[in-house]
């Protein structure tokens, strides 16, 4: 997990038309690319989405309230978390993508 709240996301992308209000709070995993060419999968929460993009939020350090991230990503960089899976099951890459979040209303 990134412990530097000052790092900027390099794969963020704001859609041409974005919803103005929250649409829900859905647990997701997001692929974050950093300026130093590293990337990581970060647990986050989807707040808004379109068919092509998802706005997510996460906190780098839970004890630092000013390190919250709010970023838009292309839907292929976001996967829904399977919260119903038990700890003994294997995680797969078959989770729905950000595009499928649009149909959860």
C-alpha positions in Angstrom: 0.0 0.0 0.0 1.2 3.5 -0.8 2.2 5.4 2.3 3.0 8.7 0.5 -0.2 10.7 0.3 1.5 13.3 -2.0 2.0 10.8 -4.9 -0.2 11.6 -7.9 -2.2 8.9 -9.8 -1.0 8.8 -13.5 -3.9 6.6 -14.9 -6.7 8.8 -13.6 -9.1 10.0 -16.3 -12.3 12.2 -15.8 -15.1 11.2 -18.2 -16.6 13.9 -20.5 -19.9 13.6 -18.7 -19.9 12.8 -15.0 -22.7 12.3 -12.5 -22.8 15.1 -9.9 -24.0 13.1 -7.0 -23.0 9.9 -5.3 -24.6 6.8 -6.8 -23.7 4.4 -4.0 -20.8 2.9 -2.1 -19.5 -0.3 -3.7 -16.3 -2.0 -2.5 -13.9 -2.3 -5.4 -10.3 -2.9 -6.3 -8.6 -0.3 -8.5 -5.4 -0.5 -10.4 -3.4 2.6 -9.5 -0.4 3.7 -11.6 2.1 6.0 -9.9 4.6 8.5 -11.5 7.6 6.3 -10.7 6.1 3.6 -13.1 4.9 1.3 -10.3 1.4 0.1 -10.0 -0.7 -1.5 -7.3 -4.2 -2.8 -6.7 -5.8 -0.7 -4.0 -9.0 -1.5 -2.1 -11.4 1.4 -2.6 -15.0 2.4 -2.7 -16.9 3.3 -5.9 -19.0 6.4 -5.5 -20.0 7.4 -9.0 -19.8 5.7 -12.4 -20.6 5.9 -16.1 -20.4 3.1 -18.6 -16.7 3.9 -19.2 -15.4 5.4 -15.9 -15.6 4.9 -12.1 -14.9 7.5 -9.4 -13.4 5.8 -6.4 -12.1 6.9 -3.0 -9.5 5.4 -0.6 -7.3 6.5 2.2 -3.5 5.8 2.1 -3.0 6.0 5.9 -6.0 5.4 8.1 -4.5 7.6 10.9 -4.0 10.6 8.6 -7.4 12.1 7.6 -5.9 14.3 4.9 -4.6 11.5 2.7 -7.9 10.6 1.1 -7.9 10.1 -2.6 -10.9 10.8 -4.9 -10.1 9.8 -8.4 -11.8 8.9 -11.7 -10.5 5.8 -13.5 -11.3 4.0 -16.7 -13.6 1.1 -16.0 -11.0 -1.5 -17.1 -8.9 -0.4 -14.1 -11.7 -1.1 -11.6 -13.0 -4.5 -10.4 -15.8 -5.1 -7.9 -14.8 -6.8 -4.7 -16.5 -10.0 -3.8 -17.5 -9.3 -0.2 -19.4 -12.5 0.1 -16.3 -14.7 -0.5 -14.9 -16.4 2.6 -11.3 -16.2 3.6 -10.8 -19.8 2.6 -11.8 -19.2 -1.0 -9.4 -18.2 -3.7 -9.8 -14.8 -5.3 -10.2 -14.7 -9.0 -10.0 -12.0 -11.7 -13.6 -12.7 -12.7 -15.1 -9.9 -10.6 -17.4 -7.6 -12.6 -15.6 -4.6 -14.1 -16.4 -0.9 -13.6 -18.7 -1.0 -16.7 -21.0 -3.4 -14.9 -21.3 -1.1 -11.9 -23.6 1.1 -14.0 -26.2 -1.6 -13.9 -26.4 -1.9 -10.1 -29.1 0.8 -9.6 
